[in-house]
Amino acid sequence: MPNTIPFKRFSSFLDCSRNSVVNIPTLKRWVDVISKMGYNVMTIYTEDTYELEDEPYFGYARGRYTKEELKEINAYAKEHGVEIFANINTLAHMKSIFRWKNYAEINDCGDILLCEDERTYALIDKMFATYSECFDSRIISVNMDEAELLGRGKYLERNGYHKRIDVLQRHLAKVCELAKKHGYEMVLIAGDMPVRLATHNDNYSDTTATVQEDVTNLIPDVGALMYWDYYKREKEDYKALMAIHQQIKKEDLWYLGGIWTWHAFNPENYYSTRALRNSMQACREQGMENVEVCIFGDDGGECPRFSVMPALFYASQIAKGITDEDEIKKNFEEMFGIPYDAFLLLDLTQREEEDEYCVHPTRYILYNDPFLGLMDLTLPDHTRADHEELVELLKPWCSHPEWGYLFQTAHDLCAVTAEKCDIGPRIRKAYAAGDKQKLAELAGELRRIRGLVEQFHKSFRKQWMMESKSFGFEVTDARVGGVMLRLSTCADILEQYIRGDIDRIEELEMEQLDPRTPLDPTYGVKKYQTYWNRNSRYYSDIVSACVTDKPEN
């Protein structure tokens, strides 16, 4: 492969905060893999999962990295020609610390830090202190993304109304001043808030947006904008949005693309490569010097990191100018000893551009309640057949000496979903017909499915412990354990009904509604489904319609 990557920095970005904190052996293995592909930077995303001096509650019980661990991975990456730098949060996405009273005092609202409070800047100063001590890189990302309610909570009560762009500008200046104090030469800032506030347009993806504010001093000299976008299908759209960012700060624009791993046990390699193909080509044509490819683990970090190897490799090949799909697949198999298309099986039902499913049915079939069935109406008639086929397709790869554990977990999940996908509708049908003999059979099926869930839990636990610290798995235990207990409870209730101990099952008398009801009545159902498919469902949206959050007061 004579082609070379044209970027000064080409980074692989790992989420180490959404419950699943990558363990040090896996970080080292990741360095080995990405360096073979041509990446020369690794970025780790840590919200509060790293050690701060005299801050015992920062990352408490979350598997935070010690300074010794950070120094160890920095040294290993350096030995292998990979620069490693941190991606931290200095404005929003800090919800996990606000459960502790001392940090709640510097909470503006939502997950946003309180700007222009010295306690906030004392904390941020310690963030820079840790990473400047542990990592050699003089680059750090401070994010500040998705802070739409900036200055609208405690800040408003204390300071009165200020334009959000003015609050952001003052906060940026202070954060960059602290970064320079610790020797940082480049501070990466997420582009969405500067672009939204400067263009007066909440749609970050609007290619026609124009800057309407004076942005002369918005981004400090040490600051660089990061344009992030994981969605576009047209190369010209990426180029147009790059140009909008360059209206705010022309120099040092970075691009962050994504491999879809959020809200699921499986990745979306195929879907991601369709976007990465166009974004990487746009970066080449625009002469972008610095590019990142990110992997996030929203809502539990359930997707394994190495399942994204096809898309990660694909992005590196497109960056090198290799665009022939067959050549990319051949190069992948030569490098990793397993066919590219075999790895794509881990996408499960997301292996095609358009399908009839809502996003990640394996996840919502697993968590979907057998009686309430909030997601039942989203499943097409061929769901069982699809998942039975996946069980057979995945089976031969479960014994692969290096990557078999990924296929085993996916196989065991599909074994569950093949059986569980239609259990709710079949229970409802038998209940409506008063067929107690059939309900007795279905109670037995619920108990058998419970055993399949237990097997999946074992394989998923093995996978988790191979890649991540044990912290965070207690969430999976609670979620998957809840699935097992609920299956047993539903079987018990059916048997009570069959015996005549109860005369009705309230949940089965409820009329089911389709969660895909269009937001806009002018949408056709098919058009809305396409929109909704790309918006993943949180665990709490799947498992119950009842309130699961704590009250605000």
RODO-528319 format. One record per residue (C-alpha): x, y, z negated. Coordinates in steps of 0.25 Angstrom, whole numbers. Layout:
<sites>
+-------+-------+-------+
:     u :     v :     w :
+-------+-------+-------+
:     X :     Y :     Z :
...
+-------+-------+-------+
</sites>
This chain:
<sites>
+-------+-------+-------+
:     u :     v :     w :
+-------+-------+-------+
:     0 :     0 :     0 :
:     9 :    11 :     5 :
:    -1 :    22 :     2 :
:     1 :    31 :   -10 :
:    -9 :    39 :   -19 :
:    -8 :    54 :   -15 :
:   -11 :    59 :   -29 :
:    -2 :    64 :   -39 :
:    -9 :    58 :   -50 :
:   -19 :    46 :   -48 :
:   -26 :    42 :   -61 :
:   -34 :    31 :   -66 :
:   -43 :    36 :   -77 :
:   -48 :    26 :   -88 :
:   -59 :    29 :   -98 :
:   -54 :    25 :  -112 :
:   -65 :    31 :  -120 :
:   -79 :    25 :  -117 :
:   -78 :    14 :  -128 :
:   -68 :     7 :  -120 :
:   -54 :    12 :  -123 :
:   -44 :     5 :  -114 :
:   -33 :    -3 :  -122 :
:   -18 :    -1 :  -120 :
:   -15 :   -14 :  -112 :
:   -26 :   -11 :  -102 :
:   -21 :     4 :  -100 :
:    -8 :    -2 :   -97 :
:   -14 :   -12 :   -87 :
:   -22 :    -1 :   -81 :
:    -9 :     7 :   -79 :
:    -3 :    -5 :   -72 :
:   -16 :    -7 :   -63 :
:   -17 :     8 :   -59 :
:    -2 :    10 :   -56 :
:    -3 :    -2 :   -46 :
:   -14 :     6 :   -39 :
:    -7 :    19 :   -38 :
:   -13 :    27 :   -50 :
:    -2 :    35 :   -57 :
:   -10 :    40 :   -69 :
:   -20 :    34 :   -79 :
:   -29 :    43 :   -87 :
:   -36 :    39 :   -99 :
:   -49 :    45 :  -103 :
:   -50 :    46 :  -119 :
:   -62 :    54 :  -125 :
:   -58 :    51 :  -140 :
:   -51 :    38 :  -138 :
:   -37 :    43 :  -142 :
:   -30 :    46 :  -155 :
:   -29 :    61 :  -160 :
:   -21 :    66 :  -172 :
:   -29 :    67 :  -184 :
:   -42 :    64 :  -177 :
:   -46 :    50 :  -183 :
:   -61 :    51 :  -177 :
:   -56 :    54 :  -163 :
:   -58 :    41 :  -156 :
:   -61 :    34 :  -169 :
:   -66 :    20 :  -167 :
:   -65 :    22 :  -152 :
:   -52 :    14 :  -149 :
:   -44 :    27 :  -147 :
:   -30 :    27 :  -142 :
:   -19 :    29 :  -152 :
:    -7 :    38 :  -148 :
:     2 :    25 :  -147 :
:    -7 :    19 :  -137 :
:    -8 :    31 :  -128 :
:     7 :    32 :  -129 :
:     8 :    18 :  -125 :
:     0 :    19 :  -113 :
:     6 :    32 :  -109 :
:    20 :    25 :  -109 :
:    15 :    13 :  -101 :
:     8 :    21 :   -90 :
:    21 :    29 :   -89 :
:    29 :    17 :   -87 :
:    20 :    13 :   -76 :
:    20 :    27 :   -69 :
:     7 :    31 :   -73 :
:     4 :    44 :   -80 :
:    -7 :    43 :   -91 :
:   -15 :    55 :   -96 :
:   -27 :    57 :  -104 :
:   -41 :    61 :  -101 :
:   -48 :    67 :  -113 :
:   -60 :    75 :  -116 :
:   -59 :    90 :  -121 :
:   -74 :    94 :  -120 :
:   -84 :    83 :  -117 :
:   -85 :    68 :  -118 :
:   -81 :    68 :  -133 :
:   -94 :    63 :  -138 :
:   -87 :    51 :  -145 :
:   -80 :    60 :  -155 :
:   -92 :    68 :  -159 :
:   -98 :    57 :  -168 :
:   -87 :    61 :  -178 :
:   -91 :    74 :  -186 :
:   -78 :    81 :  -185 :
:   -79 :    81 :  -170 :
:   -94 :    83 :  -170 :
:   -90 :    97 :  -174 :
:   -83 :   100 :  -161 :
:   -95 :    95 :  -152 :
:  -101 :   105 :  -144 :
:  -112 :    96 :  -139 :
:  -114 :    83 :  -132 :
:  -100 :    77 :  -130 :
:   -93 :    91 :  -129 :
:   -82 :    97 :  -138 :
:   -84 :   110 :  -144 :
:   -77 :   121 :  -136 :
:   -69 :   132 :  -142 :
:   -69 :   125 :  -156 :
:   -55 :   124 :  -162 :
:   -58 :   110 :  -167 :
:   -61 :   105 :  -153 :
:   -47 :   111 :  -148 :
:   -40 :   105 :  -160 :
:   -46 :    91 :  -156 :
:   -42 :    93 :  -141 :
:   -28 :    97 :  -145 :
:   -26 :    84 :  -152 :
:   -31 :    77 :  -139 :
:   -20 :    83 :  -131 :
:   -10 :    80 :  -142 :
:   -13 :    65 :  -142 :
:   -11 :    64 :  -127 :
:     0 :    73 :  -125 :
:     8 :    65 :  -135 :
:     4 :    51 :  -129 :
:     4 :    54 :  -114 :
:    15 :    59 :  -106 :
:     6 :    65 :   -95 :
:     4 :    80 :   -96 :
:   -10 :    79 :   -90 :
:   -23 :    77 :   -98 :
:   -38 :    77 :   -94 :
:   -47 :    85 :  -103 :
:   -60 :    82 :   -96 :
:   -71 :    92 :  -100 :
:   -81 :    85 :   -91 :
:   -96 :    84 :   -92 :
:   -97 :    95 :  -103 :
:  -110 :   101 :   -98 :
:  -115 :   105 :  -112 :
:  -102 :   113 :  -115 :
:  -104 :   124 :  -124 :
:  -119 :   121 :  -126 :
:  -119 :   115 :  -140 :
:  -111 :   119 :  -152 :
:  -102 :   128 :  -144 :
:  -115 :   136 :  -140 :
:  -119 :   137 :  -154 :
:  -106 :   143 :  -159 :
:  -102 :   151 :  -147 :
:  -115 :   155 :  -140 :
:  -117 :   153 :  -125 :
:  -105 :   152 :  -116 :
:  -104 :   148 :  -101 :
:   -99 :   134 :  -101 :
:   -88 :   137 :   -91 :
:   -82 :   147 :  -100 :
:   -83 :   137 :  -112 :
:   -76 :   127 :  -103 :
:   -65 :   137 :   -98 :
:   -61 :   141 :  -113 :
:   -61 :   126 :  -117 :
:   -53 :   122 :  -105 :
:   -43 :   133 :  -108 :
:   -41 :   128 :  -123 :
:   -40 :   114 :  -119 :
:   -30 :   116 :  -108 :
:   -22 :   125 :  -118 :
:   -21 :   113 :  -128 :
:   -17 :   104 :  -117 :
:    -6 :   113 :  -113 :
:    -1 :   114 :  -127 :
:     1 :    99 :  -127 :
:     9 :    99 :  -114 :
:    -2 :    96 :  -104 :
:     0 :   101 :   -90 :
:   -13 :    97 :   -84 :
:   -27 :    96 :   -90 :
:   -37 :    89 :   -82 :
:   -51 :    95 :   -83 :
:   -64 :    88 :   -78 :
:   -70 :    96 :   -66 :
:   -85 :    95 :   -69 :
:   -87 :   105 :   -80 :
:   -78 :   116 :   -73 :
:   -85 :   113 :   -59 :
:   -99 :   113 :   -65 :
:   -97 :   126 :   -73 :
:   -90 :   133 :   -62 :
:  -100 :   130 :   -51 :
:  -112 :   131 :   -60 :
:  -116 :   117 :   -55 :
:  -119 :   105 :   -64 :
:  -117 :    95 :   -52 :
:  -102 :    92 :   -53 :
:  -103 :    85 :   -40 :
:  -109 :    96 :   -31 :
:  -100 :    98 :   -20 :
:  -106 :   112 :   -16 :
:  -103 :   118 :   -30 :
:   -96 :   131 :   -30 :
:   -88 :   138 :   -42 :
:   -96 :   150 :   -47 :
:   -88 :   153 :   -60 :
:   -74 :   160 :   -61 :
:   -65 :   148 :   -63 :
:   -52 :   155 :   -63 :
:   -48 :   152 :   -77 :
:   -57 :   140 :   -79 :
:   -46 :   129 :   -78 :
:   -33 :   132 :   -85 :
:   -20 :   131 :   -78 :
:   -17 :   117 :   -84 :
:   -31 :   112 :   -81 :
:   -34 :   103 :   -69 :
:   -48 :   100 :   -64 :
:   -53 :    85 :   -63 :
:   -64 :    83 :   -52 :
:   -71 :    70 :   -56 :
:   -81 :    63 :   -47 :
:   -84 :    48 :   -46 :
:   -97 :    49 :   -37 :
:   -94 :    55 :   -23 :
:   -95 :    48 :   -10 :
:   -90 :    58 :    -1 :
:   -76 :    63 :     0 :
:   -80 :    77 :     4 :
:   -88 :    78 :    -9 :
:   -75 :    75 :   -17 :
:   -67 :    86 :    -9 :
:   -78 :    96 :   -11 :
:   -79 :    94 :   -26 :
:   -64 :    94 :   -27 :
:   -64 :   108 :   -20 :
:   -74 :   113 :   -31 :
:   -65 :   109 :   -42 :
:   -54 :   116 :   -35 :
:   -62 :   129 :   -35 :
:   -61 :   129 :   -50 :
:   -46 :   125 :   -50 :
:   -39 :   122 :   -38 :
:   -26 :   115 :   -43 :
:   -24 :   101 :   -49 :
:   -38 :    96 :   -46 :
:   -39 :    81 :   -50 :
:   -50 :    71 :   -46 :
:   -56 :    60 :   -54 :
:   -63 :    49 :   -48 :
:   -70 :    37 :   -55 :
:   -72 :    22 :   -55 :
:   -86 :    20 :   -60 :
:   -85 :    12 :   -73 :
:   -95 :    19 :   -82 :
:  -107 :    13 :   -88 :
:  -105 :    -1 :   -84 :
:   -98 :   -14 :   -86 :
:   -94 :   -14 :   -71 :
:   -87 :    -4 :   -63 :
:   -91 :     2 :   -49 :
:   -79 :     0 :   -41 :
:   -86 :     0 :   -28 :
:   -94 :    13 :   -31 :
:   -82 :    20 :   -36 :
:   -73 :    17 :   -24 :
:   -83 :    24 :   -15 :
:   -81 :    37 :   -23 :
:   -66 :    35 :   -25 :
:   -64 :    33 :   -10 :
:   -69 :    47 :    -7 :
:   -63 :    54 :   -19 :
:   -49 :    48 :   -17 :
:   -49 :    52 :    -2 :
:   -54 :    66 :    -6 :
:   -43 :    67 :   -16 :
:   -33 :    63 :    -5 :
:   -38 :    73 :     5 :
:   -39 :    84 :    -5 :
:   -25 :    82 :   -10 :
:   -29 :    79 :   -24 :
:   -17 :    76 :   -33 :
:   -23 :    70 :   -45 :
:   -34 :    59 :   -45 :
:   -40 :    50 :   -56 :
:   -49 :    38 :   -55 :
:   -57 :    37 :   -68 :
:   -64 :    25 :   -75 :
:   -75 :    29 :   -86 :
:   -81 :    20 :   -96 :
:   -94 :    27 :  -100 :
:  -104 :    21 :  -109 :
:   -95 :    10 :  -115 :
:   -83 :     8 :  -106 :
:   -89 :    -6 :  -101 :
:   -82 :    -6 :   -88 :
:   -68 :   -13 :   -88 :
:   -57 :    -4 :   -82 :
:   -51 :   -14 :   -73 :
:   -64 :   -17 :   -66 :
:   -62 :    -4 :   -58 :
:   -49 :    -8 :   -51 :
:   -55 :    -9 :   -37 :
:   -59 :     6 :   -38 :
:   -46 :    10 :   -45 :
:   -38 :     3 :   -34 :
:   -48 :     9 :   -23 :
:   -46 :    23 :   -27 :
:   -30 :    21 :   -27 :
:   -31 :    15 :   -13 :
:   -40 :    27 :    -8 :
:   -30 :    37 :   -14 :
:   -19 :    30 :    -6 :
:   -27 :    32 :     7 :
:   -31 :    17 :     8 :
:   -45 :    17 :    12 :
:   -48 :     4 :    18 :
:   -56 :    -5 :     9 :
:   -51 :   -18 :    13 :
:   -36 :   -13 :    11 :
:   -40 :    -8 :    -3 :
:   -46 :   -21 :    -7 :
:   -34 :   -29 :    -1 :
:   -24 :   -20 :    -9 :
:   -32 :   -22 :   -22 :
:   -32 :   -37 :   -21 :
:   -17 :   -36 :   -18 :
:   -14 :   -28 :   -30 :
:   -24 :   -35 :   -40 :
:   -25 :   -49 :   -35 :
:   -40 :   -48 :   -35 :
:   -50 :   -44 :   -23 :
:   -55 :   -30 :   -24 :
:   -69 :   -35 :   -21 :
:   -68 :   -45 :   -32 :
:   -66 :   -33 :   -42 :
:   -78 :   -26 :   -36 :
:   -86 :   -37 :   -42 :
:   -84 :   -30 :   -55 :
:   -93 :   -19 :   -50 :
:  -105 :   -29 :   -51 :
:  -117 :   -23 :   -45 :
:  -110 :   -10 :   -41 :
:  -103 :   -16 :   -29 :
:  -111 :    -8 :   -19 :
:  -113 :     6 :   -16 :
:  -128 :     6 :   -17 :
:  -136 :    -5 :   -24 :
:  -150 :    -7 :   -31 :
:  -144 :    -7 :   -45 :
:  -143 :     5 :   -55 :
:  -129 :     6 :   -59 :
:  -122 :    -5 :   -66 :
:  -134 :   -15 :   -68 :
:  -125 :   -25 :   -76 :
:  -123 :   -15 :   -87 :
:  -138 :   -11 :   -88 :
:  -143 :   -26 :   -86 :
:  -134 :   -29 :   -98 :
:  -139 :   -18 :  -107 :
:  -154 :   -18 :  -102 :
:  -164 :   -22 :  -112 :
:  -172 :   -35 :  -109 :
:  -185 :   -29 :  -114 :
:  -183 :   -14 :  -111 :
:  -176 :   -16 :   -98 :
:  -173 :    -1 :   -95 :
:  -165 :    -5 :   -83 :
:  -174 :   -17 :   -78 :
:  -180 :    -9 :   -66 :
:  -167 :    -5 :   -60 :
:  -163 :   -19 :   -57 :
:  -165 :   -25 :   -43 :
:  -171 :   -39 :   -41 :
:  -157 :   -44 :   -36 :
:  -150 :   -41 :   -49 :
:  -149 :   -55 :   -55 :
:  -144 :   -60 :   -42 :
:  -134 :   -49 :   -41 :
:  -128 :   -52 :   -55 :
:  -129 :   -67 :   -53 :
:  -120 :   -65 :   -40 :
:  -111 :   -56 :   -48 :
:  -109 :   -67 :   -58 :
:  -104 :   -76 :   -47 :
:   -95 :   -66 :   -40 :
:   -88 :   -62 :   -53 :
:   -86 :   -76 :   -58 :
:   -74 :   -80 :   -49 :
:   -66 :   -68 :   -54 :
:   -68 :   -70 :   -69 :
:   -56 :   -79 :   -69 :
:   -46 :   -69 :   -62 :
:   -34 :   -68 :   -71 :
:   -33 :   -53 :   -72 :
:   -47 :   -47 :   -70 :
:   -56 :   -59 :   -73 :
:   -60 :   -53 :   -86 :
:   -67 :   -41 :   -78 :
:   -75 :   -51 :   -70 :
:   -79 :   -60 :   -82 :
:   -85 :   -48 :   -89 :
:   -93 :   -44 :   -76 :
:   -97 :   -58 :   -74 :
:  -102 :   -60 :   -88 :
:  -110 :   -47 :   -87 :
:  -116 :   -51 :   -74 :
:  -120 :   -64 :   -80 :
:  -128 :   -56 :   -90 :
:  -134 :   -47 :   -80 :
:  -138 :   -58 :   -70 :
:  -147 :   -64 :   -81 :
:  -151 :   -51 :   -89 :
:  -155 :   -42 :   -77 :
:  -169 :   -47 :   -76 :
:  -172 :   -53 :   -89 :
:  -180 :   -40 :   -93 :
:  -189 :   -40 :   -81 :
:  -191 :   -55 :   -83 :
:  -195 :   -54 :   -97 :
:  -205 :   -43 :   -94 :
:  -211 :   -51 :   -83 :
:  -213 :   -63 :   -92 :
:  -218 :   -54 :  -103 :
:  -228 :   -47 :   -94 :
:  -233 :   -61 :   -90 :
:  -234 :   -66 :  -104 :
:  -225 :   -78 :  -100 :
:  -219 :   -82 :  -113 :
:  -213 :   -94 :  -108 :
:  -205 :   -85 :   -98 :
:  -202 :   -76 :  -110 :
:  -196 :   -87 :  -118 :
:  -187 :   -91 :  -106 :
:  -182 :   -76 :  -105 :
:  -179 :   -76 :  -120 :
:  -170 :   -87 :  -118 :
:  -164 :   -80 :  -106 :
:  -161 :   -68 :  -115 :
:  -154 :   -76 :  -125 :
:  -145 :   -82 :  -113 :
:  -142 :   -68 :  -108 :
:  -138 :   -65 :  -122 :
:  -127 :   -75 :  -120 :
:  -122 :   -70 :  -107 :
:  -121 :   -56 :  -113 :
:  -113 :   -62 :  -124 :
:  -103 :   -68 :  -114 :
:  -103 :   -54 :  -107 :
:   -99 :   -48 :  -120 :
:   -88 :   -57 :  -122 :
:   -82 :   -55 :  -108 :
:   -84 :   -40 :  -109 :
:   -77 :   -39 :  -123 :
:   -65 :   -47 :  -117 :
:   -64 :   -37 :  -105 :
:   -66 :   -25 :  -115 :
:   -55 :   -30 :  -124 :
:   -45 :   -32 :  -112 :
:   -46 :   -18 :  -108 :
:   -50 :    -9 :  -120 :
:   -49 :    -7 :  -135 :
:   -59 :   -14 :  -143 :
:   -65 :    -1 :  -148 :
:   -78 :     2 :  -140 :
:   -82 :   -13 :  -138 :
:   -91 :   -12 :  -150 :
:  -100 :    -4 :  -141 :
:  -101 :   -16 :  -131 :
:  -103 :   -25 :  -143 :
:  -115 :   -16 :  -147 :
:  -121 :   -15 :  -133 :
:  -119 :   -29 :  -128 :
:  -122 :   -35 :  -141 :
:  -135 :   -27 :  -141 :
:  -138 :   -34 :  -127 :
:  -136 :   -47 :  -134 :
:  -145 :   -44 :  -146 :
:  -156 :   -38 :  -137 :
:  -156 :   -50 :  -128 :
:  -158 :   -59 :  -141 :
:  -169 :   -49 :  -147 :
:  -177 :   -49 :  -134 :
:  -177 :   -64 :  -133 :
:  -181 :   -64 :  -148 :
:  -193 :   -55 :  -145 :
:  -197 :   -63 :  -133 :
:  -198 :   -75 :  -141 :
:  -206 :   -68 :  -152 :
:  -216 :   -64 :  -141 :
:  -216 :   -78 :  -136 :
:  -219 :   -84 :  -150 :
:  -230 :   -73 :  -152 :
:  -222 :   -66 :  -163 :
:  -225 :   -53 :  -156 :
:  -236 :   -50 :  -146 :
:  -228 :   -41 :  -136 :
:  -214 :   -35 :  -133 :
:  -215 :   -20 :  -132 :
:  -203 :   -18 :  -123 :
:  -209 :   -28 :  -113 :
:  -222 :   -20 :  -112 :
:  -215 :    -7 :  -109 :
:  -216 :    -2 :   -94 :
:  -202 :    -1 :   -88 :
:  -197 :    11 :   -81 :
:  -186 :    12 :   -71 :
:  -174 :    21 :   -76 :
:  -172 :    25 :   -62 :
:  -184 :    35 :   -62 :
:  -179 :    46 :   -53 :
:  -175 :    59 :   -60 :
:  -179 :    67 :   -47 :
:  -193 :    62 :   -41 :
:  -188 :    66 :   -28 :
:  -178 :    55 :   -28 :
:  -181 :    42 :   -21 :
:  -179 :    30 :   -31 :
:  -167 :    25 :   -22 :
:  -160 :    38 :   -22 :
:  -162 :    39 :   -37 :
:  -157 :    25 :   -39 :
:  -144 :    28 :   -31 :
:  -142 :    40 :   -41 :
:  -145 :    32 :   -53 :
:  -136 :    21 :   -50 :
:  -124 :    29 :   -51 :
:  -128 :    34 :   -65 :
:  -124 :    23 :   -75 :
:  -133 :    20 :   -86 :
:  -128 :    21 :  -101 :
:  -130 :     9 :  -110 :
:  -140 :    17 :  -119 :
:  -148 :    20 :  -106 :
:  -149 :     5 :  -103 :
:  -151 :    -2 :  -116 :
:  -163 :     6 :  -122 :
:  -172 :    18 :  -119 :
:  -171 :    21 :  -134 :
:  -163 :    32 :  -141 :
:  -149 :    27 :  -144 :
:  -142 :    40 :  -147 :
:  -141 :    46 :  -160 :
:  -150 :    58 :  -163 :
:  -143 :    72 :  -161 :
:  -147 :    76 :  -175 :
+-------+-------+-------+
</sites>
